[in-house]
């Protein structure tokens, strides 16, 4: 609650966490979930979530968390912002905020190197954006609530987004090793002014 959309048949709630549970994966796979979550620069926004991946992230096994997307198809061309959880090597495995412009992506800020380089990769993440487009990344790599400021940057290219979601990219051996919990997005934007 609220209702999620996308590859819902490939996810299940297990012990109170949302778990990827692809029962018939191929050698390389992409599964996604999304929900309507309109946000706007008219108010400061906070996104928060917990993620656990029961493996060391790699170029074939990682997650993207879309904070603000113009399209519900998170694997297509869209405009918005997403977090890449892990860059693929132990020394650089970090949480990175990107702006997506159609099919192109531009790095906005990066967390500490190796932050999600463990096995398992665990993080509680908070991202804030001010009305001026000031972004800040807060993390706790134990999964707890002792969040520390890691990085900040300025980008106000897209003032409005319609969707939030997660994209899991994985090999067949990682088809049930992604876990999500404690998703919070506040405030959600409501357009109450008539045209």
Backbone torsions as a table, in degrees:
resi	resn	phi	psi	omega
1	UNK	NA	112.3	8.7
2	UNK	-76.5	173.9	-176.5
3	UNK	-71.9	135.5	176.6
4	UNK	-98.0	154.6	179.6
5	UNK	-130.0	172.4	-179.1
6	UNK	111.3	-139.1	-179.3
7	UNK	-84.5	59.6	-173.5
8	UNK	-63.2	-26.2	179.4
9	UNK	-69.4	-13.5	-178.6
10	UNK	-100.9	10.0	179.5
11	UNK	-130.9	151.1	178.3
12	UNK	-147.3	153.6	173.1
13	UNK	-88.3	119.3	-177.8
14	UNK	-126.0	119.1	-179.1
15	UNK	50.7	41.0	175.9
16	UNK	80.5	3.9	178.0
17	UNK	-117.0	150.4	173.7
18	UNK	-82.4	123.3	-175.2
19	UNK	-122.3	133.8	168.3
20	UNK	-64.8	132.1	-177.2
21	UNK	-144.4	66.3	-179.4
22	UNK	-80.6	109.5	-174.3
23	UNK	-81.3	-14.5	179.5
24	UNK	-140.2	64.9	-176.9
25	UNK	-75.7	152.7	170.0
26	UNK	-89.3	-166.6	-180.0
27	UNK	-70.8	-36.6	173.3
28	UNK	-130.4	139.9	-171.4
29	UNK	-144.0	153.3	171.7
30	UNK	-136.4	125.7	175.7
31	UNK	-130.4	144.9	-177.2
32	UNK	-141.0	153.0	171.4
33	UNK	-129.9	147.0	176.7
34	UNK	-149.3	163.5	172.8
35	UNK	-146.7	158.5	176.1
36	UNK	-71.1	122.9	-179.0
37	UNK	-150.5	74.8	-176.7
38	UNK	-67.4	131.1	177.5
39	UNK	-131.5	158.3	-174.2
40	UNK	-151.1	154.3	173.7
41	UNK	-72.5	-1.4	177.0
42	UNK	-69.6	-14.3	177.3
43	UNK	-146.5	152.3	174.1
44	UNK	-65.1	142.1	-175.9
45	UNK	-123.7	144.3	174.2
46	UNK	-125.5	130.1	171.7
47	UNK	-115.4	134.9	178.6
48	UNK	-143.0	143.5	178.5
49	UNK	-163.4	164.2	174.1
50	UNK	-113.4	137.7	176.6
51	UNK	-136.4	139.2	174.0
52	UNK	-136.7	127.9	175.8
53	UNK	-119.9	120.1	-173.2
54	UNK	-81.3	52.9	-179.7
55	UNK	-171.1	170.6	171.3
56	UNK	-85.9	124.8	-177.4
57	UNK	-59.6	152.6	-179.0
58	UNK	-149.5	-179.8	179.8
59	UNK	-67.2	-17.2	178.3
60	UNK	-106.5	-8.5	-177.5
61	UNK	-136.3	102.0	-177.4
62	UNK	-163.0	173.1	-179.7
63	UNK	-127.9	149.6	168.7
64	UNK	-118.5	131.9	175.6
65	UNK	-112.3	111.9	179.6
66	UNK	-85.1	115.0	178.7
67	UNK	-79.2	-41.6	-173.8
68	UNK	-148.0	113.2	-176.5
69	UNK	-132.2	146.3	-179.6
70	UNK	-83.3	-15.2	-176.7
71	UNK	-131.2	147.2	175.9
72	UNK	-74.4	-19.4	177.7
73	UNK	-84.3	92.9	-172.1
74	UNK	-74.5	-5.6	177.3
75	UNK	-99.9	7.1	-177.7
76	UNK	-111.7	-178.4	174.5
77	UNK	-66.0	131.5	178.7
78	UNK	-158.5	173.6	173.9
79	UNK	-115.9	133.8	178.9
80	UNK	160.9	-158.2	-175.0
81	UNK	-134.3	138.9	177.2
82	UNK	-142.8	156.7	173.5
83	UNK	-102.1	129.4	171.1
84	UNK	-94.4	123.5	-179.4
85	UNK	-98.1	93.9	179.8
86	UNK	99.1	129.3	179.7
87	UNK	-100.9	-2.9	171.1
88	UNK	112.4	-12.9	175.2
89	UNK	-128.7	149.5	-176.1
90	UNK	-58.3	-37.9	-177.2
91	UNK	-73.6	-27.2	-177.7
92	UNK	-112.8	2.9	-179.4
93	UNK	-59.5	104.9	-178.2
94	UNK	-139.6	171.5	174.0
95	UNK	-95.4	124.5	-173.1
96	UNK	-124.9	132.2	174.7
97	UNK	-92.7	126.5	176.9
98	UNK	-118.7	150.3	166.1
99	UNK	-101.5	129.8	178.3
100	UNK	-103.7	127.2	178.8
101	UNK	-118.2	92.2	-175.7
102	UNK	70.1	-113.2	177.7
103	UNK	-100.5	-4.7	-177.2
104	UNK	-100.0	150.0	178.5
105	UNK	-127.4	141.9	179.5
106	UNK	-125.6	126.5	178.9
107	UNK	-69.1	128.6	179.6
108	UNK	-99.7	-45.2	177.9
109	UNK	-157.3	162.8	-178.0
110	UNK	-138.1	139.0	174.9
111	UNK	-78.6	-172.8	-175.6
112	UNK	-67.8	144.0	178.2
113	UNK	-64.3	136.5	179.4
114	UNK	80.0	2.4	-177.0
115	UNK	-56.5	-40.1	177.5
116	UNK	-114.9	34.8	-178.6
117	UNK	-89.3	0.2	-177.7
118	UNK	-83.2	175.8	175.8
119	UNK	-132.7	98.9	11.3
120	UNK	-81.5	163.4	174.5
121	UNK	-94.0	117.3	-176.0
122	UNK	-128.2	140.9	174.0
123	UNK	-160.6	142.2	162.3
124	UNK	-103.8	129.3	-170.8
125	UNK	-125.5	137.2	170.6
126	UNK	-129.4	130.2	175.0
127	UNK	-121.4	131.5	176.3
128	UNK	-118.2	149.0	175.3
129	UNK	-137.7	126.8	179.5
130	UNK	-83.4	173.9	178.6
131	UNK	-67.5	-15.2	177.3
132	UNK	-93.6	-0.9	-178.8
133	UNK	86.1	25.1	176.6
134	UNK	-87.0	115.7	-178.4
135	UNK	-98.5	144.3	174.5
136	UNK	-139.7	137.6	179.6
137	UNK	-110.6	124.2	178.9
138	UNK	-120.0	138.7	-178.2
139	UNK	-143.4	156.1	166.9
140	UNK	-137.0	109.7	-174.5
141	UNK	-81.1	4.8	170.1
142	UNK	-94.1	-9.6	-175.9
143	UNK	87.9	-0.9	-179.1
144	UNK	-82.7	-159.8	-176.2
145	UNK	-111.0	19.0	177.5
146	UNK	-94.8	67.0	-174.6
147	UNK	-74.4	136.4	179.8
148	UNK	-118.5	140.4	177.1
149	UNK	-68.7	126.9	-179.7
150	UNK	-106.7	-41.2	-174.1
151	UNK	-159.7	158.9	175.5
152	UNK	-146.5	158.0	-178.6
153	UNK	-163.1	169.9	-178.9
154	UNK	-119.6	126.1	173.1
155	UNK	-160.7	119.6	-179.7
156	UNK	-123.8	30.9	-176.5
157	UNK	-59.9	-47.1	-178.2
158	UNK	-112.6	115.7	-174.7
159	UNK	-87.3	-11.9	-176.0
160	UNK	-141.6	140.4	175.2
161	UNK	-136.7	151.4	-173.6
162	UNK	-109.3	-26.1	-171.0
163	UNK	-130.6	149.7	171.6
164	UNK	-121.4	145.3	177.8
165	UNK	-174.8	176.1	-179.6
166	UNK	-127.4	138.6	175.4
167	UNK	-121.4	122.3	177.2
168	UNK	-103.9	125.2	174.4
169	UNK	-110.5	125.3	-169.7
170	UNK	-157.1	155.3	172.2
171	UNK	-89.3	173.0	-175.7
172	UNK	-62.2	-28.1	-178.1
173	UNK	-79.3	-8.5	-178.9
174	UNK	-115.4	21.3	-172.0
175	UNK	-72.3	-5.8	176.7
176	UNK	-137.8	27.9	-173.1
177	UNK	-112.1	14.6	177.2
178	UNK	-108.8	131.8	179.8
179	UNK	-131.8	141.1	179.8
180	UNK	-134.8	150.0	178.1
181	UNK	-162.3	168.9	170.0
182	UNK	54.2	45.8	178.5
183	UNK	-76.2	129.7	178.9
184	UNK	-138.2	129.5	175.7
185	UNK	-132.9	120.5	-177.6
186	UNK	-149.1	140.0	-10.5
187	UNK	-85.9	156.5	171.5
188	UNK	-83.2	140.6	-174.0
189	UNK	-85.7	134.1	175.5
190	UNK	-123.3	121.0	178.2
191	UNK	-84.4	98.4	-177.5
192	UNK	-97.8	-3.0	-177.9
193	UNK	-92.1	125.9	178.7
194	UNK	-68.0	154.5	179.5
195	UNK	-67.3	NA	NA
